[in-house]
Amino acid sequence: MATVTSGGTAADFTLTGKDLKDAGLEDFASKRKVLNIMPSLETPVCAKSTKVFNEKAAALPGTVVLVGSADLPFA
């Protein structure tokens, strides 16, 4: 597992979106990326923290939040 600190460079990766399409870092090249990784969106704590996190991050111009979990894309 790699650790990336603020301002660091993440290794390329692929996430599957709600639309079942793959997306990677290159799809968000012009934006600041915030990675929010958790075990499962099916737990009340993770679901709530993700919702609040995304609401606060929405106020940051030029920023996209990429949420990753071990869930299937339908979660």
N, C-alpha and C positions, 0 to 999 in steps of 0.2 A: 504494500500500500504506500502510495506517495503522499507526502504532505506538501502542500503549497501554501505559502504565506502570502499576506497581502502584497500585491505588486509582483508576485512570482509568476512563473510560467508553468502552466499545466501541460502534461502530456496530452496528445490528441486522444479523444475518446468518442464513442457513439452512444447516444441515448435514444430510446424509442418513445415517441410522443403519443399523446392521446389519439392522434389520427393514425397511429401505427406506422408512421414514417420515421425513418432514422434521421437524427440531427447530430452534427458534430460541432466542434469549436469553430470551424470555418464558416458555418451558417450564421454565426454571430460576430463576425470579424470586426465590425465597426462599433461594437458595443462593449462596455465593461461587463464582465461576467462574474456573477456571484454564484458559487456552488453551494447548494443546500442539500446535504446528503443525510438520509436517515434510514433506519431499518425497514419501516413499513408505514404507509399512509393509512393503513387499516387500524392503527391504534389511536385512541382518542388524543393522547398527548402529541404524537407526531402530526396528526391532522390539524389540531389547533395551532401548534407552533408554526407549521408551514403556512397556514392561512394568515396569521398575524405577521409573520416574516414577509410574506409576499405583499401584504397591504402596505407595510412600511417601506419596502424596497421600491414599490411603484412610484414613490415620490422622488426617486433618484433619477434624474435625466440621463439618458444614454446608457441605462443599465438594464440587463436582463438577468433574471434569476433562473438557474437551471436546477430543477429538483430531481434528485436521484434516489431511488429506493430499490429494495429487492423485490418489490411487488411486480405483478404483471402490469402491462400498460393500462389496463382497464380500471385500476385503482385510482 
